[in-house]
Amino acid sequence: MADQKIFAGPRIRRIRNAKGLTQTAMAEGLGISPSYLNLIERNQRPLTVQLILKLASVYKVDPHELQGEARGSVAALKEVFSDPLLVGELPGDQELIELAEAAPNASAAVIKLFRAYREQAERLSDLSELLAREGRATALSGARLPIDEVHETFERRPNHFAALEEEAEAFTAVLDPGDDLFGALKSWLRREYGIVVKVLPVATMPNWRRRYDRHSQRLFLSERLSPFDQLREVAMEACLIRMTVAVAGEIQALKLSTDEARRLARFELGRYAAHALMMPYQAFLAAALRSRYDIDVLRSRFGVSFEQAANRLTMLQRPAAAGVPFFMLEVDNAGNRFRRAGSQGFPHSRFGGGCPKLPVHVAFTQPGQIFVEAVEMPDGAEFLCIARTLEGPQGAFSERPRRTALLLGCDIGFRDDIVYGAALPAAGAAGKSAMVTATPVGPACRLCERAGCLARAEPPVTRPLGLDEMVTGLSAFDFQ
């Protein structure tokens, strides 16, 4: 305690006020002058060991009470002021420390109010989603970041951009890549724009996937990327250069509200265009139909990754030349959702995607293994789900690799058109699709009313909790 200066002015003032003492009376009890006590209470003088011992003996103050009291409050206040509505309001932590020290009860009230606000915002979001699922329009919305707006916009619309598909076909004709699209793209960039593509070691690019140096006209790629991801990065750069007008037109049609959202949308459309270039529409659709949508066959045929081929399957919605209307969902092992898209928009109202019983979460138990499962929603709708883990950029020996899982789904009625349909167990006679044994799931725990679910993580927002002390259900949350 002697090695560390302790400034505890607000706490000394609270102790004095709680005992109904004036500064003069307390100073007399401690054997110091009132002016010195005043300086202590204003945090202009630290407490000495002798004063701490005097406080303990005269006023029965626990010495530990004078240290670290505000640490928990400061951490909680940091969480409050990291909210998008308040971020940037405070220049540093000093004001939070002063607030926690000088007004601990007010700090606790602010923290309590923020937690109530956050819980109510989550409940309103759940109710808004529930109303949307039932076909009722709602204007309820919370503060959103630009990336949230972009994700929601792309999830609501079909994952098909006709103008970019046409541009990709025209670009393919110009490139005439044969079996070497990567080489053709590098030659085109160098010939038309003087851009040289170079793959750099991890030590040179420790934090970047791709970096374009406008001064030297060089496009750098990290060696962490697989050959498939390197091809996509080069294809994205080339597409964003060649398809500037088409991409700008699609961004304008999305009607995004901020420049940052439009910048992020440009990146997403660049990724889409790259996939369209790597897997030309007509050739990819024909191969998908012949292989009955076998993703491993498609990835080998076009020299792409599992994720890229699966993503491309959600884009096959050209009029008069459409494929099975797939939708996709990508999550990490903590349940965070990164991407959602669909041939007809991601089916929030029919599928949800937030159920912990979906096979996308089981996929983490056996990396690289394909899981096929039929699932049934509470309203009786059934879906065929295909799930598999994805490996992110390669790390060093000391780094933990990034691993996510992808779920590709479609209506169960398409099971006979898909090679994975044969993997579904049937409860009755072989070949009868209606007899498939489906796993009962829900859109999300907060919106699901299935009773006795062992996987339930939250109570439903639509039902009151059951608080019968004499009865305990199988679920972690009993409700009426």
Summary of the structure (lengths in Angstrom):
residues: 480
radius of gyration: 30.2
end to end distance: 55.1
largest distance: 95.0
contacts: 1397
relative contact order: 0.07
helix: 47%
strand: 14%
